[in-house]
Amino acid sequence: MDKTEEQRRRAAIQTWLKAYGTSLYRYALVRVGQREIAEDLVQETLLGALRATRPPDGRASEKTWLVGILKHKIADHLRSRQRSPLDNSVDPGLDDGDDIEVVIFRTDGRWREPTNGWGDPLKALQGKTFWQHLATCLGRLPATQSEVFVLREVEDLSVEDAARLAGVSVGNVYVLLHRARLTLRHCLQQIGLGVEDMP
């Protein structure tokens, strides 16, 4: 590799790292739950993007393209550990026959448990324990629900980009998001998020 090519590669990595590094890292961390592994996966993603035979073709944004590469790196990592993302699908406190909406809402449509214990959402979001709790609860969702939630709500990708990356229809994204939000709220409350002494 000549010096010009090496400089181009370094510049590309620096540009991607500056523009998307935090988003890629958060996405990986939420999916794998370990900081060091998330960092390694982001590095592998950037190197993989450099090795790509062609840059994004215009159908997806550069960020969506990089998240797509990262998604494959995460899947490879999980496969190498001989576990599927579905292995994380632990019961979030519901029986198989339970309807999440019946568990969460009363017949008049109001929450069964008052939401006033959530405190200041911005303060809770800033707490590092929030991400740990969120990763735990996301691990309890079915893989596609978890992935769509992270792509749309954590990474702030468009509904269309989230649908493309998750391999579902745009309409299905809305259904998956609705179910994920309800289950995540229930799970976060069960593990302590929302109590008065929450940081």
C-alpha positions as CSV (number, residue, x, y, z in Angstrom):
1,M,0.0,0.0,0.0
2,D,1.5,3.4,-1.0
3,K,1.6,6.4,1.3
4,T,-1.3,8.2,-0.3
5,E,-3.6,5.2,0.1
6,E,-2.5,4.8,3.8
7,Q,-3.3,8.5,4.3
8,R,-6.7,8.2,2.7
9,R,-7.5,5.2,4.9
10,R,-6.5,7.0,8.0
11,A,-8.5,10.1,7.1
12,A,-11.6,7.9,6.3
13,I,-11.4,6.2,9.7
14,Q,-10.9,9.5,11.5
15,T,-13.9,11.0,9.7
16,W,-16.1,8.0,10.5
17,L,-14.9,7.9,14.1
18,K,-15.6,11.6,14.6
19,A,-19.0,11.5,13.0
20,Y,-20.4,8.1,14.0
21,G,-18.0,6.6,16.6
22,T,-20.3,7.3,19.6
23,S,-23.4,6.0,17.9
24,L,-21.7,2.8,16.7
25,Y,-20.2,2.2,20.1
26,R,-23.6,2.7,21.9
27,Y,-25.3,0.4,19.4
28,A,-22.6,-2.3,19.9
29,L,-22.6,-1.9,23.7
30,V,-26.4,-2.3,23.9
31,R,-26.2,-5.4,21.8
32,V,-23.2,-7.2,23.5
33,G,-23.2,-5.6,27.0
34,Q,-19.5,-5.5,27.4
35,R,-17.4,-2.3,26.8
36,E,-14.2,-3.9,25.5
37,I,-16.1,-6.1,23.1
38,A,-18.1,-3.2,21.9
39,E,-14.9,-1.2,21.3
40,D,-13.4,-4.1,19.3
41,L,-16.5,-4.5,17.2
42,V,-16.5,-0.8,16.3
43,Q,-12.8,-1.1,15.3
44,E,-13.6,-4.2,13.2
45,T,-16.5,-2.3,11.6
46,L,-14.3,0.6,10.5
47,L,-11.7,-1.7,9.1
48,G,-14.4,-3.7,7.3
49,A,-15.7,-0.4,5.8
50,L,-12.3,0.3,4.5
51,R,-12.1,-3.1,2.9
52,A,-15.5,-2.8,1.3
53,T,-15.4,-3.3,-2.4
54,R,-17.5,-0.2,-2.9
55,P,-18.7,2.7,-0.8
56,P,-22.4,3.3,0.0
57,D,-24.4,3.3,-3.2
58,G,-26.6,6.2,-2.3
59,R,-29.6,4.0,-1.2
60,A,-28.5,4.4,2.4
61,S,-26.8,7.0,4.4
62,E,-23.1,6.5,5.4
63,K,-24.3,6.0,9.0
64,T,-26.8,3.4,8.0
65,W,-24.1,1.6,5.9
66,L,-21.7,1.6,8.9
67,V,-24.4,0.3,11.3
68,G,-25.2,-2.4,8.7
69,I,-21.5,-3.5,8.8
70,L,-21.5,-3.4,12.6
71,K,-24.7,-5.4,12.7
72,H,-22.9,-8.2,10.8
73,K,-19.8,-8.0,13.0
74,I,-22.1,-8.4,16.1
75,A,-23.8,-11.3,14.6
76,D,-20.5,-12.9,13.8
77,H,-19.3,-12.3,17.3
78,L,-22.5,-13.9,18.8
79,R,-22.2,-16.9,16.5
80,S,-18.5,-17.3,17.4
81,R,-19.6,-17.6,21.1
82,Q,-22.1,-20.2,19.9
83,R,-25.1,-18.4,21.0
84,S,-27.9,-16.7,19.2
85,P,-29.3,-13.3,20.0
86,L,-32.5,-15.2,20.8
87,D,-30.7,-16.9,23.6
88,N,-30.9,-13.7,25.5
89,S,-34.7,-13.8,25.3
90,V,-35.5,-14.2,29.0
91,D,-39.0,-13.9,30.4
92,P,-39.5,-10.2,31.3
93,G,-41.9,-11.2,34.1
94,L,-44.7,-12.3,31.8
95,D,-46.1,-15.7,31.1
96,D,-46.4,-16.9,27.5
97,G,-50.1,-16.4,27.5
98,D,-50.0,-12.9,29.0
99,D,-51.0,-10.0,26.8
100,I,-48.5,-7.2,27.6
101,E,-51.2,-4.5,27.2
102,V,-53.5,-6.3,29.8
103,V,-50.5,-6.5,32.2
104,I,-49.5,-2.8,31.7
105,F,-52.9,-1.1,31.3
106,R,-56.2,-1.1,33.1
107,T,-59.5,-1.6,31.2
108,D,-60.0,2.2,31.1
109,G,-56.7,2.6,29.2
110,R,-54.7,4.1,32.1
111,W,-51.4,2.7,33.4
112,R,-51.8,0.1,36.1
113,E,-48.9,1.5,38.0
114,P,-48.5,5.3,38.2
115,T,-45.6,6.7,36.1
116,N,-44.8,9.6,38.6
117,G,-42.0,7.5,40.1
118,W,-39.9,7.9,36.9
119,G,-38.2,11.0,38.2
120,D,-36.4,13.4,35.8
121,P,-36.0,11.4,32.5
122,L,-33.0,13.4,31.4
123,K,-31.2,12.9,34.7
124,A,-31.9,9.1,34.5
125,L,-30.7,9.0,30.9
126,Q,-27.4,10.6,31.9
127,G,-26.8,8.0,34.6
128,K,-24.5,5.3,33.5
129,T,-26.6,2.7,35.2
130,F,-29.4,3.5,32.8
131,W,-27.5,2.0,29.9
132,Q,-26.8,-1.1,31.9
133,H,-30.4,-1.5,32.8
134,L,-31.5,-0.8,29.2
135,A,-29.0,-3.4,27.9
136,T,-30.4,-6.0,30.4
137,C,-33.9,-5.3,29.4
138,L,-33.1,-5.3,25.6
139,G,-31.5,-8.6,26.1
140,R,-34.9,-10.0,27.3
141,L,-36.7,-8.9,24.1
142,P,-36.9,-11.0,21.0
143,A,-34.0,-10.2,18.8
144,T,-35.9,-8.3,16.1
145,Q,-37.7,-6.1,18.6
146,S,-34.5,-5.3,20.3
147,E,-32.7,-4.5,17.1
148,V,-35.5,-2.3,15.8
149,F,-35.7,-0.4,19.1
150,V,-32.0,0.3,19.2
151,L,-31.8,1.3,15.5
152,R,-34.8,3.7,15.8
153,E,-34.7,5.0,19.4
154,V,-31.0,4.8,20.4
155,E,-29.4,5.4,17.0
156,D,-32.1,7.7,15.7
157,L,-32.2,6.1,12.3
158,S,-35.2,6.7,10.1
159,V,-38.0,4.2,10.1
160,E,-37.1,3.2,6.6
161,D,-33.4,2.7,7.4
162,A,-34.3,0.7,10.6
163,A,-36.7,-1.5,8.5
164,R,-34.0,-2.1,5.9
165,L,-31.3,-3.0,8.4
166,A,-33.6,-5.3,10.4
167,G,-35.1,-6.9,7.3
168,V,-38.7,-6.0,8.2
169,S,-41.4,-3.9,6.6
170,V,-41.9,-0.2,7.6
171,G,-45.3,-1.1,9.0
172,N,-43.8,-3.9,11.1
173,V,-41.2,-1.4,12.6
174,Y,-44.1,0.5,14.2
175,V,-45.6,-2.7,15.7
176,L,-42.2,-3.9,16.9
177,L,-41.5,-0.5,18.5
178,H,-44.8,-0.5,20.3
179,R,-44.3,-3.9,21.7
180,A,-40.7,-3.2,22.7
181,R,-41.6,0.1,24.5
182,L,-44.3,-1.6,26.5
183,T,-42.1,-4.5,27.5
184,L,-39.0,-2.3,28.2
185,R,-41.1,0.0,30.5
186,H,-42.3,-3.0,32.4
187,C,-38.8,-4.5,32.7
188,L,-37.1,-1.2,33.6
189,Q,-39.7,-0.7,36.4
190,Q,-39.1,-4.3,37.7
191,I,-35.3,-3.8,37.9
192,G,-35.6,-0.5,39.8
193,L,-35.6,2.2,37.2
194,G,-38.2,4.7,38.3
195,V,-37.8,4.4,42.0
196,E,-37.3,7.6,44.0
197,D,-33.6,7.0,44.7
198,M,-32.7,6.4,41.1
199,P,-29.6,8.4,40.2
